[in-house]
Amino acid sequence: MRTWKWMFIAALLVSVSAAAQQPSESQPSAQPNAAAATPSAPTPAASDAAAPAQTTDAQAPPASQPQASQPQQGTTPAPTPSVLPQPTTMDQVVDRFIEREHGLMKALSSRTPVVETYLQDLSADAQLGPVPSGDHYFLGRMDMGVQVDRKDYLKDQDKGVGIQGMETRLLGGFHKLYKIQYEPTGFSWMVYADRTDFDRSHYEFHYVRREFLGDIRCLVFDVTPKKNSKSSGKGGRFLGRVWVEDQDFNIVRLNGTYAPAPRNSYFFHMDSWRLNLIPGYWVPAYIYSEEGDFSAGVKNKLAFKAQTRIWGYDLKRGDKDDELTQIRVDSVKDETATMQDASPLQAEREWQQQAEDNVIERLTRAGLVAPEGDVDHILQTVVNNLEVTNNIDLPRPVRTRVLLTAPLETFSVGNTIVISRGLIDVLPDEASLAAVLSHELAHIVLGHNLGSKYAFNDRMLFSDDTTYNNLGFKHIPEEETAADKKAVELLNNSPYAQKLDNVGLFLKALQVRATQLNALLTTHLGNPLAENGTVNRLSALATKGPALDNNKLDQVAALPLGGRVKINPWDDKAEMVKTAPVAITSARDKMPFEVTPFYPRLARYGSSTTPSAAPATAAGNSNSGTN
């Protein structure tokens, strides 16, 4: 009996062991068949396509899966890509990024971001090279629907003969600058490569190499229209290069033009960048345009540089219904010292506060003022330095906010100082920043309060594209003169008193360019820094400091646009740009107030801002062809 029990147990163990060793074919496999997924004799291009999927960071989630652990940044993102097997050939990569491009168009079809273009006409200067000879500014809201269209914030802007003629030549007779119908035209044309016909039937795709853009490893393709492939619209087809990231295979950069150009029109060259602001999608953010050849003997029909920025993608998605889920009803207890009504002076201050809050909230909803953030804290520190050293004690604290636009502009409403992104960009140092802020602080200290009429909430009920028609905070000349005088007094008593020579240099540099930069110096809400080609803001400081000398490489009077502040195109948050110092080797490197190309450091949504080690090999990859 004992022997029988042992024989039974032994037979049972053998049976269990055999079951555990059954081949995997007896169960549905979670992985594709290896032989089917890998070509028997892959080409070099196919090997490159397969490599990105197999060499990702070990701690990263699978490339084709949404990163559920990433923060949502307070908004509902577009859907992430479906879970698909990784491409193993270049043909599959092309099919995937074509699919992703059309998916992006669908995901953004309901968005209406703000779009801003600042353009500088160029002429040759013997010492400085191409320099601005004139400028133009456009601001509107772009509908990303089936037919991408826009609404202007600036009515009748630049309607002179020169710019109207330029619109006609550049856009083939279109007078709506951002009109995109079938084929992109206008300065924001390259938000997509081709809205309707981006496919293999109309384009040839040629793999070039692998290359890093910031932290992102990309596959680079040249894109050319197929012969006899006529455009379905009035323009041409995309001709250029695209960079495709190697995880979800989204296009992250486009560089090129359209061809052939219609008769009597131009398709100018563009460099378009996208940012990974939501899971799974790279959103159009920056477009740089440039035309002109300043070689000896060349006559330019058209020479300009232009920056187009797109932001406010999530403006219309911040529904108030979402906020209702966060309302908490708490017990309310009046803890004021007295139960009396406000005194007349207190009531006046409360009224001003209500107007101030209404204006800032409305400008934020219109996509013109950034939400409160880190840049405001930096500005606030400078204002506090001025207040403390001048023993300023106001009944309400002074706040600071960032206007998201490029024109050089400041204004104050109530006790809030607003300064434009463009002005922060070009200021060379903290003393110059203190100078422009001191002018608005002086208005507040002197009681030059504007905007009390905006305490009536019905005055905030207007469309975004009429914002500049419904709001304004310009002071009368007498108040401007008094504020300048008070500002100089504040600066002389501040920690910046010994650095006012730099302010004088900035004002001199601005005066040199004032006649060529009319659009950049045209304000839309506050008083201008210059009028009729003459800088009139803080004129008492313009005589301070040494003479302006382009040959002195250590004398940097003003910076190019875009060097200080960057805006998150999805949620409009502003932050300071972090760049390594670059040595100036010639006068042409200074580029005061000028437009320059974009070159953002690309990174994936939710990733650390610390640069990875991978880009160190970018140069090797970019020069090695297929490797």
C-alpha positions, 0 to 999 in steps of 0.5 A: 500500500505504501509503495502504491502511494509513492508510485501515485505521487511520482506519476502526479509530479511527472504529469504536472512537470510535463504540463508546465513544459508545454510549448508556447504555441498552445497559448495565444502569443502576446508578441508577433512572430519573430520571423514575420516581424523581421525581414530575412535580409533587411536593407540598411534603411530598414535596420535604422527603422527597427533600431529606434524601437529596440534601443529606447531607455530601459525605464521608459514605457513601450513607445507605442503605449500612452504614458498613463503616469504622466501629469495631465497639466490641467487639461484633457489631452487628445487621444494617444496613438493606438497600440501598434507594432513597431515598423521594421522597414522604412516603407512602414515608417513612412506609412506610419508618419503619414497616418500620424500626420492625418491624425494630428489634423483631426486631433487639432481640428476643433482648436483655435490657437492664437497666431502671431507673425512679426516680419522684418524687411531686410537691407544690406549694411556694410558692417552689420550685414542684413539689417531691418529696413522696415517691419510688419506685425500680424496677430489673430486667432486661427481656426484649425478646422477643415479649412484653416482660417483666422480672425484678426486682432488688429483691424486695418493693420498695415493696409498701406500700399507696400504691405498690401502689394506684398500680401498679393504677391506672396499669397497669390492674390489672397488678402486674408493673411492666414487663409489656408484652403487645400494648400497652406498659404501665408506665414502660418502655412506650414503648420502641416505639410499638406492638408489634403494630399499628404500620401504616397500617391502624391509624394516620394519619400527618401530616407536620409539619415538619423539625427538628434533634435535635442533629446529626440532621435529622429529619422530624416526624410526628403519629401518631393512631389511626384511628377504630374501630381497636380495640387488640388488647390491654387498653390503647389505641393510641399518640397523639402525635408521632415524629421520624424521622432522614432517612438510614435513616428510623429513629424516634429519638424518641417523645412522647405517650400511649396512648388510650383508657385502660381503665376505672380506669386511667391511661396517662401521658405519656412522652417516649422517646429513642433513640441510634444505638449500632450501625450502622443502628439507634437503640436505646431509651435514655431515657424521661421521664414526667410527670403533674400540673397545678399551676395555680390551682384544679386538684386533681391525682389524680396528680402525679409525674416519672420517669426510666427508663434502659435499658442493658446491651443487649450484656450477654448477647452478651459470650460467653466463646467470643469470648475464646478466639480471643484467648488467647496461650500465652506462656512463663512465667517466675517473676521473683519475688525469692524462690521461697518460699510467701506469708507469712500476711499476704501470703496474706491480702492475696491472698485479699482481692484474689481476693474483690475481683476476683470481686465487681467482675467479677460486678457488671459482668456483672450490668450494675450496675458500668460497665467501667473507663473515663474516669470511674474515672480522674477518681475515681482522681485525687481519691483520689490527692490524698487519699492523697498529702497524707496520706502513705498508703502501702498495699500494694495500690493503691486502685481506683475504679469506678462503680455504674450505678444512681441511689440515692445509695450508696458501698461498698468491697470490698477496695481498690476504692471503688464510688460510684453514678452518682446520687451523682456526679450530685448532688454540686456540686463536687470537694470534695464528691466527695472527702468521700464518697470519703474515707469509703470510703478511711478504711475501707480505711486502717483495715483494715475489709475486707469481702467475703473470703467472696466469694473462693469462686467458687461464691458468684458463681454466682447469677442477675442478678436475685438480685444484691442478695440475694447480695452486701452490704458494710455495716459495723457502726456502730462501723466507720462512726463510726471511718471518719467520724472518719478521713475528716474527718482526711484531708480536713483534711490535703488540698487540699480543706480550704479547701472543706469549707463546700461539703460542709456545704451539700450535707449540709444540702440532703440533710437538707432532702430526706431524708424525701421521698427515702427510695428515693433514699437506700435503699442496696442494697449499702453503708451508707446516707447517711441513716437514718429521715430523718436524714443520718448520714454525715460529720455532723461536716461538716454544721455547716460553712458558711453556712445553706442559703438558696434565695434566694441564686442563687449558692449551689448546694448540690446538683445535679439527677439526670443532670447529671454521668455518662451511660451508653452503653446498649449497652456500659455505659461511663460518661463525663462529661456535657459541657454548657455552663454555664447561668445560674440565674435563680430558686430554682426553677432549682436543683432539688437531687436532682430528676428532670428531662426528658432531652434528649440531643444525638443523633449518628450512630454513629461520628461525631465528637463535635464539633457540626456547623454544620447544627443552627444552622438548626434553629430556622428549620426548626422554625418554617417548616413545610414550607419 
